[in-house]
């Protein structure tokens, strides 16, 4: 693996030909912020990345890093300094016998998943096509079968990185362990450039399937309250999620999709794991019984909600509040929801009581994320405010936010003790503040 899939990278300085087109291309979200790096370097290999960091250190420039993904807030597009694009560092080496892999920060999660699947192996790659491992793993990594395997960063056993002085180093549990601790959840606040991730792999589940149902918005209370009520009963092998959006094909133009992807070792186990779906509310307009599907089909279905060439603003919250407490705020979400592709995602997570010690440290029973998407300028003002305003109205019920859907504003994304430790490690490993902090804390 690792054959070039894009044109060779280059260096683009502000005010020079090619700069603005390159800056705009640094985000999948076409809602690009009005921030302008002094220079953009697209590294073709490790040597390019090392040289760029050393040059920035010599010139006293701050550094932001892009690996490639959705990047809702554009954290890496900063005013001044260096923007280092490592999306071309996409080689992958699989050690089937050792159940490990080494993947470049620019490796696509879905690409890695497909390659592993051919070997009968599995890794909890992200749910969306196009997302590269760099940002995905640094922020935690909520992916397929994540309720069984945990956030994907939990399966990172080492990193190869460039430090603040431009030196390439390795980190593991026994070598520079503080950097591995930080890489597991620090997100955009990580103080280094990850070149490669060393990953722990798992056997591929023998049965991957999905069962689903869709409802008109008239059933909103029934469906959401049901999902909250049965949350703890849902087996970890099932990624239960609900999607609410406007759809002119549905009654009153809005609807709810209930999807239950399942990762098990047999049809019978999958059927048992999804048996809770038989107690879902009546009145569904479409029902899909348990069906075996390839992972590529699930990726395709997810991406119908996230069209490219779209302006996006997202915001999110973790919560363990009851449906009765959430109900008024959720009704406001539905009543004010812009047209598609804007939507609300509700995810059943139910984390275990403890995780390994790592920077990642904020999660809760339920995850609610709002995605405001628009293509026409006249939709911009109202749609851009929908997600942050609705989440703000429910903030008293929130226990934190998720960096996967980076809101780009101050939020509790890492627990306070871990945040303090992260600040201490930053002062040790990046005393000059070479690497940009997360924009929500900048």
C-alpha positions in Angstrom: 0.0 0.0 0.0 1.0 3.7 -0.1 1.1 4.4 -3.8 0.6 8.1 -4.5 -3.1 9.0 -4.9 -2.7 12.8 -5.3 -0.3 15.1 -7.1 3.0 15.8 -5.4 2.9 18.4 -2.7 4.5 21.8 -2.8 5.2 25.0 -0.8 2.8 27.9 -1.1 3.5 31.3 0.4 0.8 33.9 1.1 0.4 36.3 -1.8 2.0 34.0 -4.3 0.3 32.1 -7.2 -1.5 29.0 -6.1 -1.7 30.0 -2.5 -5.4 30.8 -2.2 -6.6 27.7 -4.1 -4.3 25.5 -1.9 -5.6 27.2 1.3 -9.2 26.6 0.3 -8.4 23.0 -0.5 -7.1 22.5 3.0 -10.6 21.8 4.2 -13.3 19.3 3.2 -15.9 21.8 4.7 -16.3 24.6 2.2 -17.0 27.0 5.0 -13.3 28.0 5.2 -12.5 30.5 7.9 -10.9 33.9 7.0 -7.6 32.9 8.4 -4.4 32.9 6.4 -1.2 30.9 7.2 2.0 32.6 6.1 3.1 29.4 4.3 1.5 26.0 3.5 3.8 23.0 3.1 2.4 19.8 1.6 4.9 17.2 2.7 5.6 14.4 0.3 7.5 12.3 2.8 9.0 12.4 6.3 12.0 14.4 5.2 9.8 17.2 3.9 7.9 17.3 7.2 11.0 17.4 9.3 12.5 20.1 7.1 9.3 22.2 7.4 9.3 22.0 11.2 13.0 22.8 11.5 12.5 25.8 9.2 9.5 27.0 11.3 11.6 26.6 14.5 14.4 28.7 13.0 12.1 31.4 11.9 10.0 31.4 15.2 6.8 30.4 13.3 3.9 28.7 15.0 2.8 25.4 13.4 -0.6 23.9 12.7 -1.0 20.4 11.2 -3.5 18.9 8.7 -3.8 15.2 8.0 -7.1 15.4 6.1 -10.7 14.8 7.2 -13.9 16.7 7.9 -12.3 19.3 10.2 -15.6 21.2 10.9 -14.0 24.2 12.6 -10.9 24.5 10.5 -8.7 24.4 13.6 -5.6 23.9 11.4 -6.2 27.0 9.2 -4.7 29.7 11.4 -3.6 33.2 11.0 0.1 33.4 10.2 2.7 30.7 10.8 3.1 27.3 9.0 0.3 25.0 7.9 1.9 21.6 7.5 -0.2 19.1 5.4 0.8 15.5 6.0 -2.1 13.9 4.0 0.4 12.4 1.5 2.0 10.3 4.3 -0.4 7.5 3.6 1.7 4.2 3.6 0.3 1.2 5.5 2.2 -1.9 6.6 0.2 -4.8 8.1 1.7 -7.5 10.4 -1.0 -10.1 10.4 0.9 -12.5 12.6 1.6 -9.8 15.2 -1.9 -8.3 14.9 -0.4 -4.8 14.4 -0.2 -2.2 11.6 1.8 0.9 11.0 -0.2 3.6 9.2 0.8 7.0 8.0 -1.1 10.0 9.5 -2.6 10.6 6.0 -4.0 7.1 5.6 -7.7 7.0 5.0 -9.6 5.2 7.6 -11.9 3.4 5.1 -8.9 2.5 3.0 -7.1 0.9 6.0 -10.3 -0.9 7.0 -10.7 -2.3 3.5 -7.1 -3.5 3.4 -7.4 -5.1 6.9 -10.7 -6.8 5.9 -9.0 -8.7 3.1 -6.6 -10.1 5.7 -9.5 -11.0 8.1 -8.5 -8.2 10.4 -10.3 -5.2 11.9 -9.7 -1.7 13.4 -12.3 0.7 14.6 -12.0 3.2 11.7 -14.2 6.2 11.5 -17.7 6.2 10.1 -17.1 8.6 7.2 -15.3 8.2 3.9 -12.3 10.4 3.4 -11.3 10.9 7.0 -7.6 10.4 7.5 -6.2 8.7 10.6 -4.2 11.7 11.9 -6.9 13.9 13.3 -9.3 11.0 13.8 -7.0 9.2 16.2 -5.7 12.2 18.0 -9.2 13.4 19.0 -10.3 10.0 20.2 -11.7 8.2 17.3 -15.4 7.1 17.4 -15.7 4.4 14.8 -17.2 1.1 13.8 -17.7 -1.4 16.7 -16.3 1.3 19.0 -18.6 0.3 21.8 -16.7 -3.0 22.0 -13.2 -1.9 21.1 -13.4 1.6 22.7 -12.4 4.9 21.1 -9.8 4.1 18.4 -7.0 6.0 20.2 -7.2 3.2 22.8 -5.8 0.9 20.2 -2.8 3.2 19.3 0.3 1.5 20.8 2.9 3.9 19.5 3.5 6.9 17.3 6.4 8.2 15.2 6.4 12.0 15.5 8.4 15.2 15.0 9.1 17.2 18.1 9.2 21.0 18.5 12.8 21.2 17.3 12.2 19.2 14.2 13.6 15.8 15.4 11.8 12.6 14.4 11.2 10.4 17.5 9.2 7.4 18.5 6.8 7.1 21.5 5.3 4.0 23.1 4.5 2.8 26.6 8.2 2.4 27.3 9.8 5.2 25.1 8.7 8.8 25.5 5.4 7.5 27.1 4.1 11.0 27.9 3.7 11.7 24.2 1.7 8.6 23.6 -0.5 9.5 26.5 -1.1 12.9 24.9 -1.6 11.5 21.4 -4.5 9.4 22.8 -7.1 12.2 22.9 -5.4 15.6 22.9 -6.7 16.3 19.4 -5.7 19.6 17.9 -3.9 20.4 21.2 -1.2 17.8 20.5 2.3 19.3 20.5 4.0 17.5 17.7 3.5 16.2 14.2 2.4 12.6 14.0 4.0 10.8 11.0 2.8 7.3 11.7 0.6 5.4 14.1 1.3 1.9 15.4 -2.0 0.2 15.8 -3.3 -2.9 17.6 -5.5 -4.9 15.4 -8.4 -7.3 16.0 -10.0 -10.3 14.3 -12.6 -9.2 11.8 -16.2 -9.9 13.0 -17.6 -12.8 11.0 -21.0 -11.1 10.6 -21.5 -7.5 9.8 -25.1 -6.5 9.3 -27.7 -3.8 9.9 -31.4 -3.5 10.8 -33.1 -0.2 10.4 -36.5 1.6 10.4 -37.6 5.1 9.4 -40.5 7.2 10.9 -42.2 10.4 10.1 -41.6 13.3 12.6 -45.0 12.6 14.3 -43.2 9.7 16.0 -40.3 11.8 17.3 -41.2 11.5 21.0 -42.0 7.8 20.8 -38.8 6.9 19.1 -36.4 9.1 21.1 -37.9 8.2 24.4 -37.8 4.5 23.4 -34.1 4.8 22.4 -33.3 6.5 25.8 -35.2 3.9 27.7 -33.5 0.8 26.2 -30.0 2.4 25.9 -28.4 0.3 28.6 -30.0 -2.9 27.2 -28.4 -2.5 23.8 -25.4 -5.0 23.5 -22.0 -3.3 22.9 -21.8 -5.0 19.5 -24.6 -2.8 18.2 -23.9 0.8 17.2 -27.5 2.2 17.7 -27.9 5.7 16.3 -30.8 7.9 15.2 -30.7 10.5 12.4 -33.3 13.3 12.2 -33.6 15.5 9.1 -36.0 17.1 6.7 -37.0 14.9 3.7 -39.8 16.0 1.4 -40.6 12.3 0.7 -41.8 11.9 4.3 -45.0 13.1 6.0 -44.6 16.8 7.1 -41.2 16.9 5.5 -39.2 15.5 8.4 -38.3 12.0 9.6 -36.2 9.9 11.8 -34.0 7.0 10.7 -33.1 4.4 13.3 -30.1 2.3 12.4 -28.5 -0.6 14.3 -25.3 -1.8 12.6 -24.1 -5.0 14.4 -20.7 -6.6 14.6 -20.9 -10.3 15.7 -19.5 -13.7 15.0 -22.6 -15.3 13.5 -26.1 -14.5 12.2 -27.7 -16.0 15.3 -25.6 -13.8 17.6 -26.4 -10.7 15.5 -30.1 -11.5 15.5 -30.0 -11.9 19.3 -28.0 -8.7 19.7 -30.6 -6.7 17.7 -33.7 -8.3 19.2 -34.4 -5.1 21.1 -35.5 -3.6 17.7 -38.6 -5.8 17.7 -39.9 -3.6 20.6 -39.4 -0.3 18.7 -42.5 1.9 18.3 -45.0 1.0 15.7 -45.8 3.1 12.7 -42.5 2.9 10.8 -42.7 3.9 7.2 -39.9 1.6 6.2 -38.4 -1.4 7.9 -35.2 -3.2 7.0 -34.8 -6.6 8.7 -31.4 -7.8 9.8 -29.3 -7.9 6.6 -25.7 -8.9 6.1 -23.8 -6.0 4.4 -20.2 -5.1 3.6 -18.6 -2.3 5.5 -18.5 -0.3 2.2 -22.3 -0.3 2.2 -22.4 1.3 5.6 -19.9 3.9 4.5 -22.0 4.7 1.5 -25.2 5.1 3.7 -23.4 7.4 6.2 -22.1 9.7 3.4 -25.6 10.3 2.1 -25.9 12.7 5.1 -22.6 14.5 4.4 -22.5 15.7 0.8 -19.2 17.3 -0.2 -19.0 20.9 -1.5 -21.2 22.0 1.3 -20.8 24.7 4.0 -21.0 23.2 7.5 -21.2 24.4 11.1 -21.5 21.7 13.8 -21.8 21.5 17.5 -22.4 18.7 20.0 -22.8 17.5 23.5 -22.4 14.5 25.7 -25.2 13.9 28.2 -26.8 11.4 30.6 -29.9 13.4 31.0 -33.3 11.7 30.8 -35.5 12.1 27.8 -37.9 14.2 29.8 -35.2 16.7 30.6 -33.9 16.8 27.0 -37.3 16.8 25.4 -37.9 20.6 25.2 -34.5 21.3 23.8 -34.8 18.5 21.2 -38.2 19.8 20.1 -36.5 23.2 19.5 -33.9 21.4 17.4 -36.6 19.7 15.3 -38.8 22.8 15.0 -36.0 25.1 13.8 -34.1 22.5 11.8 -32.9 23.9 8.4 -33.4 22.0 5.2 -31.2 19.0 4.3 -28.3 18.2 4.5 -28.7 19.7 8.0 -29.5 17.0 10.6 -29.3 15.8 14.1 -27.4 12.6 15.1 -28.2 10.8 18.4 -25.8 8.1 19.4 -26.1 5.5 22.1 -22.6 5.1 23.7 -22.8 3.8 27.3 -19.1 3.9 28.1 -17.6 1.5 30.7 -16.7 2.7 34.2 -13.0 3.1 33.4 -10.7 3.5 30.4 -6.9 3.2 30.1 -5.0 6.3 31.3 -4.9 8.6 28.4 -5.7 12.2 27.5 -9.1 11.1 26.2 -11.4 11.5 29.2 -14.8 13.0 28.4 -17.7 10.8 27.3 -21.2 9.9 28.5 -24.2 7.7 27.9 -25.6 9.6 24.9 -24.1 11.8 22.2 -26.1 14.5 20.4 -24.5 16.3 17.5 -26.1 18.9 15.1 -24.8 19.5 11.6 -25.9 22.7 9.8 -25.2 22.4 6.1 -26.0 24.8 3.3 -25.1 25.6 -0.3 -26.8 28.9 -1.0 -25.7 32.2 0.5 -29.3 33.1 1.6 -29.3 30.0 3.8 -26.1 30.9 5.6 -27.1 33.2 8.4 -29.9 31.0 9.9 -28.2 27.6 9.2 -24.8 28.7 10.7 -26.5 29.6 14.0 -28.8 26.6 14.3 -26.3 24.1 15.7 -24.5 26.3 18.2 -27.7 28.0 19.4 -29.6 24.8 20.0 -26.7 23.1 21.8 -26.2 26.2 23.9 -29.9 26.0 25.0 -29.3 22.5 26.3 -25.9 23.3 27.8 -27.2 22.8 31.4 -27.7 19.1 30.5 -24.3 18.7 28.8 -21.3 17.0 30.4 -18.9 17.9 27.7 -18.2 18.0 23.9 -16.5 15.7 21.4 -13.5 16.8 19.4 -14.6 14.6 16.5 -17.2 17.2 15.7 -15.0 20.1 16.9 -17.2 23.0 17.8 -14.3 25.4 17.5 -15.3 27.3 20.7 -14.5 26.8 24.4 -15.9 23.5 25.6 -15.1 20.7 28.0 -13.5 18.2 25.7 -10.9 16.8 28.2 -11.4 16.3 31.9 -9.8 19.0 34.1 -7.0 16.8 35.7 -6.0 15.6 32.2 -6.1 19.1 30.9 -3.8 20.2 33.6 -1.4 17.3 32.8 -1.6 18.1 29.1 -0.6 21.8 29.8 2.3 20.6 31.9 3.5 18.2 29.2 3.2 21.0 26.6 5.4 23.3 28.6 8.0 20.5 28.8 7.9 19.3 25.2 7.0 22.5 23.5 8.3 25.3 25.8 8.3 27.9 23.0 4.7 27.2 22.1 5.7 26.2 18.6 2.5 24.1 18.0 -0.8 25.9 17.9 -3.2 24.9 20.7 -6.7 23.8 20.1 -8.6 26.9 18.8 -11.2 26.5 21.5 -8.6 27.2 24.1 -6.4 29.6 22.1 
